[in-house]
Amino acid sequence: MQDGTDVVATSQGERLSDPTKVLGSSLSRQAARLFDWFSTPLEDEAKAVRSRFLETTYDRKFAILFASLSVLVLAGTTIVLTGAWWPWVWIAAELVLLAVRFMLIIRCELARLHGENPPLGALMTAGGAWSAVFGLGCFGCIASENLVLSVLAGLNVAGVVGVVSSRNAATPRYAILVMLLVSLPFMAGALLSPQPGMWVVGLQMPFYVAGIIGVLVHNHAISVRMIRAELDNRDLAVRDALTGLPNRILMQEELHRMCGQLAAQAANGGKPFVVLSMDLDGFKYINDNHGHTAGDRLLRLVGERLRKTFRSTDMVFRIGGDEFVVLLPATSEIEAAHLAKRAIETISEPFDIDVAAAAYIGLSVGSARAPVDGDTAELLLTCSDLALYEAKRAGKGRHRAHLPSAS
């Protein structure tokens, strides 16, 4: 029988005897840090802004396809004019990288659709590899000492650098890396070329790239402002102005997304979730006797209490009037009943709404569980509403779960 010391010693021995795992873990952490640095905007931005930026990294299929076609034409011309073997390697590498990048773009799109993390690090790595291969190919063109190939390589480098300044403005650090990988080999080839006057082109290249980087930074600033405005407008559209809670629009979107995710994971059992429909008891009395100002204050306080009552992973929505909906991801029926009871108890506590006496109201709750009670947003909301009506009929201030026979 082994004691604790033996177990620790065995564990340490396994770690020491398998250095590849330690090395692999260290490299993964370094790669993650590198990806974070390259994919971060120049200034500190909100998480939502960065996420929106990263989505643009796989929204450029046409640019990738056009660049690949241009490379294939350049490499083919090199074969015709020089008869060298290396352009064939360039063509093969280009076709492989094109297939890999398109495959990764499709995986990113599917991941976004299913609410998963897209392989953006791999996509950006493939883009960097393409840039390095492209730069080396252009170096080969200028090293061939063929004037036509040198001109074509220069035009391609200028074109790629120009496109990157606009298409990759969301990730400026990564864009600058791509520009350097593309332009530095060409610049070195031009400076070392024995062709008359080509050294002037090599000297001009740093100034050209520096100017385009300035354009890139300007485009990045414009992109930041546009995405901020887009997110602000989106927030105004999906957030209740009175309570600050998300509204019916966002509730419908989130519920549809959760149902879609549940269907996508059906083969693995999925993660059931619960929908709570809530209605305040006695709110009309407060509104009629103390006025709408007091009623609005009460609704704001109810929203604050509900936010604090539920877990950080739960989503509380005000869908209109004194009606609220709460989505409980990955929640069992027992957990949902406990959370509903806690919400009822919280709302039953008195409210200070700046009137003569404390205000007392209640809360009725109906719940429906996916996929037991339904697998669509419409059906789940219907079932939770039916359960809410049952709670109201049973005397208010209580929770009822949907029963299949009730529908």
Solvent accessible surface area in square Angstrom, and as a share of the most:
residue,aa,sasa,rsa
1,M,244,1.09
2,Q,112,0.50
3,D,83,0.43
4,G,52,0.50
5,T,101,0.59
6,D,61,0.32
7,V,83,0.47
8,V,84,0.48
9,A,56,0.44
10,T,65,0.38
11,S,43,0.27
12,Q,84,0.37
13,G,34,0.33
14,E,108,0.49
15,R,135,0.49
16,L,148,0.73
17,S,90,0.58
18,D,40,0.21
19,P,85,0.54
20,T,97,0.57
21,K,147,0.62
22,V,84,0.48
23,L,108,0.54
24,G,33,0.32
25,S,52,0.33
26,S,36,0.23
27,L,104,0.52
28,S,71,0.46
29,R,127,0.46
30,Q,99,0.44
31,A,59,0.46
32,A,54,0.42
33,R,136,0.50
34,L,105,0.52
35,F,52,0.22
36,D,65,0.34
37,W,140,0.49
38,F,35,0.15
39,S,0,0.00
40,T,41,0.24
41,P,3,0.02
42,L,63,0.31
43,E,122,0.55
44,D,139,0.72
45,E,40,0.18
46,A,63,0.49
47,K,174,0.74
48,A,56,0.43
49,V,7,0.04
50,R,64,0.23
51,S,52,0.34
52,R,75,0.27
53,F,0,0.00
54,L,22,0.11
55,E,50,0.22
56,T,36,0.21
57,T,7,0.04
58,Y,7,0.03
59,D,102,0.53
60,R,21,0.08
61,K,77,0.32
62,F,157,0.66
63,A,22,0.17
64,I,10,0.05
65,L,77,0.38
66,F,126,0.53
67,A,21,0.16
68,S,1,0.01
69,L,97,0.48
70,S,36,0.23
71,V,1,0.01
72,L,46,0.23
73,V,103,0.59
74,L,3,0.01
75,A,0,0.00
76,G,24,0.23
77,T,36,0.21
78,T,0,0.00
79,I,31,0.15
80,V,124,0.71
81,L,81,0.40
82,T,56,0.33
83,G,63,0.60
84,A,27,0.21
85,W,187,0.66
86,W,65,0.23
87,P,0,0.00
88,W,156,0.55
89,V,87,0.50
90,W,10,0.03
91,I,31,0.16
92,A,54,0.42
93,A,31,0.24
94,E,1,0.00
95,L,90,0.45
96,V,92,0.53
97,L,25,0.13
98,L,32,0.16
99,A,65,0.50
100,V,51,0.29
101,R,29,0.11
102,F,53,0.22
103,M,98,0.44
104,L,10,0.05
105,I,0,0.00
106,I,86,0.43
107,R,124,0.45
108,C,0,0.00
109,E,57,0.26
110,L,90,0.45
111,A,9,0.07
112,R,124,0.45
113,L,131,0.65
114,H,65,0.29
115,G,46,0.44
116,E,98,0.44
117,N,145,0.74
118,P,38,0.24
119,P,29,0.18
120,L,12,0.06
121,G,28,0.27
122,A,48,0.37
123,L,9,0.05
124,M,12,0.05
125,T,96,0.56
126,A,9,0.07
127,G,5,0.05
128,G,12,0.11
129,A,42,0.32
130,W,12,0.04
131,S,1,0.00
132,A,35,0.27
133,V,41,0.24
134,F,2,0.01
135,G,0,0.00
136,L,119,0.59
137,G,5,0.05
138,C,0,0.00
139,F,73,0.30
140,G,15,0.14
141,C,0,0.00
142,I,0,0.00
143,A,58,0.45
144,S,42,0.27
145,E,97,0.43
146,N,42,0.21
147,L,117,0.58
148,V,85,0.49
149,L,0,0.00
150,S,3,0.02
151,V,79,0.45
152,L,53,0.26
153,A,0,0.00
154,G,16,0.15
155,L,116,0.58
156,N,23,0.12
157,V,0,0.00
158,A,35,0.27
159,G,38,0.36
160,V,20,0.11
161,V,0,0.00
162,G,28,0.27
163,V,70,0.40
164,V,12,0.07
165,S,6,0.04
166,S,66,0.42
167,R,103,0.37
168,N,13,0.07
169,A,4,0.03
170,A,8,0.06
171,T,0,0.00
172,P,0,0.00
173,R,52,0.19
174,Y,17,0.07
175,A,0,0.00
176,I,47,0.24
177,L,58,0.29
178,V,9,0.05
179,M,1,0.00
180,L,67,0.33
181,L,56,0.28
182,V,0,0.00
183,S,2,0.01
184,L,84,0.42
185,P,27,0.17
186,F,3,0.01
187,M,37,0.17
188,A,39,0.31
189,G,4,0.04
190,A,0,0.00
191,L,77,0.38
192,L,139,0.69
193,S,17,0.11
194,P,96,0.60
195,Q,22,0.10
196,P,134,0.85
197,G,37,0.36
198,M,18,0.08
199,W,140,0.49
200,V,77,0.44
201,V,63,0.36
202,G,0,0.00
203,L,92,0.46
204,Q,106,0.47
205,M,15,0.07
206,P,59,0.37
207,F,148,0.61
208,Y,69,0.26
209,V,9,0.05
210,A,62,0.48
211,G,44,0.42
212,I,29,0.14
213,I,41,0.21
214,G,42,0.40
215,V,70,0.40
216,L,0,0.00
217,V,63,0.36
218,H,111,0.49
219,N,34,0.17
220,H,9,0.04
221,A,40,0.31
222,I,59,0.30
223,S,28,0.18
224,V,11,0.07
225,R,137,0.50
226,M,127,0.57
227,I,15,0.07
228,R,108,0.39
229,A,49,0.38
230,E,77,0.35
231,L,47,0.23
232,D,86,0.45
233,N,95,0.49
234,R,98,0.36
235,D,58,0.30
236,L,141,0.70
237,A,55,0.42
238,V,5,0.03
239,R,93,0.34
240,D,24,0.12
241,A,111,0.86
242,L,44,0.22
243,T,11,0.06
244,G,28,0.27
245,L,2,0.01
246,P,21,0.13
247,N,29,0.15
248,R,111,0.41
249,I,90,0.46
250,L,42,0.21
251,M,1,0.00
252,Q,57,0.25
253,E,77,0.35
254,E,30,0.13
255,L,0,0.00
256,H,89,0.40
257,R,101,0.37
258,M,11,0.05
259,C,12,0.07
260,G,41,0.39
261,Q,48,0.21
262,L,16,0.08
263,A,74,0.57
264,A,56,0.44
265,Q,52,0.23
266,A,68,0.53
267,A,106,0.82
268,N,137,0.70
269,G,60,0.58
270,G,18,0.18
271,K,136,0.58
272,P,40,0.25
273,F,5,0.02
274,V,2,0.01
275,V,0,0.00
276,L,0,0.00
277,S,3,0.02
278,M,2,0.01
279,D,25,0.13
280,L,5,0.02
281,D,15,0.08
282,G,40,0.38
283,F,21,0.09
284,K,149,0.63
285,Y,140,0.53
286,I,7,0.04
287,N,32,0.16
288,D,96,0.50
289,N,86,0.44
290,H,80,0.36
291,G,30,0.29
292,H,139,0.62
293,T,113,0.66
294,A,8,0.06
295,G,0,0.00
296,D,54,0.28
297,R,77,0.28
298,L,0,0.00
299,L,6,0.03
300,R,95,0.35
301,L,39,0.19
302,V,0,0.00
303,G,0,0.00
304,E,74,0.33
305,R,56,0.20
306,L,0,0.00
307,R,111,0.41
308,K,170,0.72
309,T,11,0.07
310,F,13,0.05
311,R,82,0.30
312,S,119,0.77
313,T,89,0.52
314,D,14,0.07
315,M,48,0.22
316,V,12,0.07
317,F,2,0.01
318,R,32,0.12
319,I,28,0.14
320,G,31,0.30
321,G,45,0.43
322,D,28,0.15
323,E,75,0.34
324,F,1,0.00
325,V,2,0.01
326,V,0,0.00
327,L,0,0.00
328,L,0,0.00
329,P,37,0.23
330,A,64,0.49
331,T,1,0.01
332,S,43,0.28
333,E,99,0.44
334,I,144,0.73
335,E,77,0.35
336,A,3,0.02
337,A,40,0.31
338,H,108,0.48
339,L,7,0.04
340,A,0,0.00
341,K,125,0.53
342,R,95,0.35
343,A,0,0.00
344,I,24,0.12
345,E,90,0.40
346,T,37,0.22
347,I,0,0.00
348,S,54,0.35
349,E,98,0.44
350,P,54,0.34
351,F,2,0.01
352,D,98,0.51
353,I,4,0.02
354,D,111,0.57
355,V,46,0.26
356,A,117,0.90
357,A,71,0.55
358,A,55,0.42
359,A,5,0.04
360,Y,143,0.54
361,I,13,0.07
362,G,16,0.16
363,L,0,0.00
364,S,0,0.00
365,V,0,0.00
366,G,0,0.00
367,S,6,0.04
368,A,1,0.01
369,R,60,0.22
370,A,0,0.00
371,P,71,0.45
372,V,104,0.60
373,D,21,0.11
374,G,6,0.06
375,D,90,0.47
376,T,60,0.35
377,A,1,0.01
378,E,103,0.46
379,L,81,0.41
380,L,0,0.00
381,L,24,0.12
382,T,71,0.41
383,C,4,0.02
384,S,0,0.00
385,D,54,0.28
386,L,54,0.27
387,A,3,0.02
388,L,13,0.07
389,Y,113,0.43
390,E,68,0.31
391,A,0,0.00
392,K,50,0.21
393,R,173,0.63
394,A,42,0.32
395,G,49,0.47
396,K,102,0.43
397,G,34,0.33
398,R,94,0.34
399,H,35,0.16
400,R,94,0.34
401,A,34,0.26
402,H,17,0.07
403,L,115,0.57
404,P,97,0.61
405,S,106,0.68
406,A,52,0.41
407,S,97,0.63
